[in-house]
């Protein structure tokens, strides 16, 4: 029983680590649809789609909604440009 408890303590850390390393819940084939939804309300659709798909292919996650909610996808949220701004829309 003590072993099961120790495993339970380790699993959430491993899951968080996987998300940070690009292991979200999407498959790469799902990225175009997820990004179409994410970018559907911007006037900058072409760059939004380009960067969203690039981020999705790396992180396998796209935040819900049209804007914000990036805390749901740590990899997507933490990928920055050379200047330190957000890479992913």
C-alpha positions in Angstrom: 0.0 0.0 0.0 2.8 2.4 0.7 4.3 1.7 -2.7 1.0 2.7 -4.4 1.0 6.0 -2.5 4.6 6.7 -3.6 3.7 6.0 -7.2 0.7 8.3 -7.0 3.0 11.1 -5.8 5.4 10.6 -8.7 2.8 10.3 -11.5 1.5 13.9 -11.4 5.0 15.2 -11.7 5.7 13.0 -14.7 2.5 14.1 -16.3 3.4 17.8 -15.8 6.9 17.0 -17.2 5.4 15.3 -20.2 3.3 18.4 -21.0 6.3 20.6 -20.7 8.2 18.4 -23.1 5.4 18.6 -25.8 3.2 15.7 -24.8 -0.3 17.1 -24.9 -3.5 15.2 -25.5 -3.8 15.9 -29.3 -2.4 13.9 -32.2 -0.6 15.9 -34.9 -3.4 15.1 -37.3 -5.8 17.0 -35.0 -3.7 20.2 -35.1 -5.3 21.8 -38.2 -8.8 21.6 -36.8 -7.8 22.8 -33.3 -5.9 25.7 -34.9 -8.8 26.6 -37.2 -11.0 26.9 -34.1 -8.3 28.8 -32.2 -7.7 31.3 -35.0 -11.3 31.7 -36.3 -11.9 35.1 -34.7 -8.6 36.9 -35.5 -8.1 39.3 -38.3 -4.5 37.9 -38.6 -5.7 34.4 -39.6 -2.7 33.4 -41.8 0.1 34.0 -39.2 -2.2 32.7 -36.4 -2.6 29.4 -38.3 1.1 29.2 -39.1 2.3 29.6 -35.5 -0.6 27.7 -34.0 0.1 24.7 -36.1 3.9 25.0 -35.4 3.1 25.1 -31.7 0.6 22.3 -31.8 2.9 20.0 -33.7 5.5 20.6 -31.0 3.3 20.6 -27.9 0.4 18.5 -29.1 -2.0 20.9 -27.3 -4.0 23.9 -28.3 -5.7 26.0 -25.5 -9.5 26.1 -25.5 -11.2 29.2 -26.8 -10.1 31.9 -29.2 -7.8 33.8 -26.9 -6.0 33.2 -23.6 -6.4 30.0 -21.5 -2.7 29.2 -22.3 -2.2 27.9 -18.7 -4.0 24.7 -19.9 -1.0 23.9 -22.2 2.3 24.7 -20.4 4.5 23.9 -23.5 2.3 26.1 -25.7 2.4 28.9 -23.1 6.1 28.8 -22.3 7.5 28.7 -25.9 8.9 32.2 -26.4 10.3 34.2 -29.3 13.9 35.4 -29.3 12.6 38.7 -27.8 10.8 36.9 -25.0 7.3 37.4 -26.3 4.8 34.5 -26.8 5.5 32.3 -29.8 2.1 30.6 -29.8 -1.2 32.4 -30.4 
